[in-house]
């Protein structure tokens, strides 16, 4: 599965993460550093499973199952907000 931001979404890095702006509605979403790390990996073509593995590796107190759940939750939230397109 490939990820891409919708054409109407712009991003900017923030001190502790990333901000996504829906230019069509003016709504924005602030991602913490962990979510920004995962989204960046997904946008670079990394599969969800690999993004979860990297998350668990970086934050060793996070178990692999929890990391996979967290990545899936983030992806579902981004889809519901219509910020990303997947193929």
C-alpha positions as CSV (number, residue, x, y, z in Angstrom):
1,X,0.0,0.0,0.0
2,X,1.3,3.4,-0.9
3,X,0.6,6.6,0.9
4,X,0.4,10.2,-0.4
5,X,-1.0,13.4,1.1
6,X,-4.1,14.7,-0.7
7,X,-3.2,17.6,-3.0
8,X,-4.9,20.1,-0.7
9,X,-2.8,19.1,2.3
10,X,0.4,20.9,3.1
11,X,2.8,20.1,5.9
12,X,5.4,21.9,8.0
13,X,7.8,20.6,10.6
14,X,7.2,21.8,14.1
15,X,9.5,21.8,17.1
16,X,7.9,18.6,18.4
17,X,6.4,17.0,15.4
18,X,4.5,18.1,12.3
19,X,1.4,20.2,11.3
20,X,-0.9,19.2,8.5
21,X,-3.1,21.9,7.0
22,X,-6.2,21.1,4.9
23,X,-6.0,24.2,2.6
24,X,-9.5,23.6,1.3
25,X,-11.1,23.8,4.8
26,X,-8.5,25.7,6.8
27,X,-8.5,22.9,9.4
28,X,-5.1,21.7,10.7
29,X,-3.8,18.7,12.6
30,X,-0.8,18.7,14.9
31,X,1.1,15.5,15.0
32,X,3.5,14.7,17.9
33,X,7.0,13.6,17.1
34,X,6.1,9.9,17.1
35,X,3.2,10.4,14.6
36,X,5.4,12.6,12.5
37,X,8.0,9.9,12.4
38,X,5.5,7.3,11.3
39,X,3.8,9.5,8.7
40,X,7.2,10.5,7.2
41,X,8.1,6.8,6.9
42,X,4.8,6.0,5.2
43,X,5.1,8.9,2.8
44,X,8.6,7.6,1.9
45,X,7.1,4.3,0.9
46,X,7.8,2.3,4.0
47,X,5.1,-0.4,4.6
48,X,3.0,0.0,7.8
49,X,4.6,-3.2,9.3
50,X,8.1,-1.7,8.8
51,X,7.0,1.6,10.2
52,X,5.7,-0.2,13.3
53,X,9.0,-2.1,13.6
54,X,11.0,1.1,13.5
55,X,8.7,2.6,16.1
56,X,9.2,-0.3,18.5
57,X,13.0,-0.2,17.8
58,X,13.3,3.5,18.5
59,X,11.1,3.4,21.6
60,X,12.2,0.2,23.2
61,X,9.5,0.3,25.9
62,X,6.9,0.0,23.1
63,X,6.1,-3.6,22.3
64,X,5.8,-4.6,18.6
65,X,2.0,-5.3,18.9
66,X,1.4,-1.9,20.5
67,X,3.5,-0.2,17.8
68,X,1.4,-2.0,15.1
69,X,-1.8,-0.9,16.7
70,X,-0.6,2.7,17.0
71,X,0.4,2.8,13.4
72,X,-3.0,1.4,12.3
73,X,-4.8,3.9,14.5
74,X,-2.8,6.8,13.0
75,X,-3.5,5.6,9.5
76,X,-7.2,5.2,10.2
77,X,-7.4,8.7,11.7
78,X,-5.6,10.3,8.7
79,X,-8.0,8.5,6.3
80,X,-11.1,9.6,8.2
81,X,-9.8,13.2,8.1
82,X,-9.3,12.7,4.3
83,X,-5.7,13.9,4.6
84,X,-4.0,10.9,2.8
85,X,-4.7,8.8,-0.2
86,X,-3.8,5.2,-0.3
87,X,-3.4,2.8,-3.2
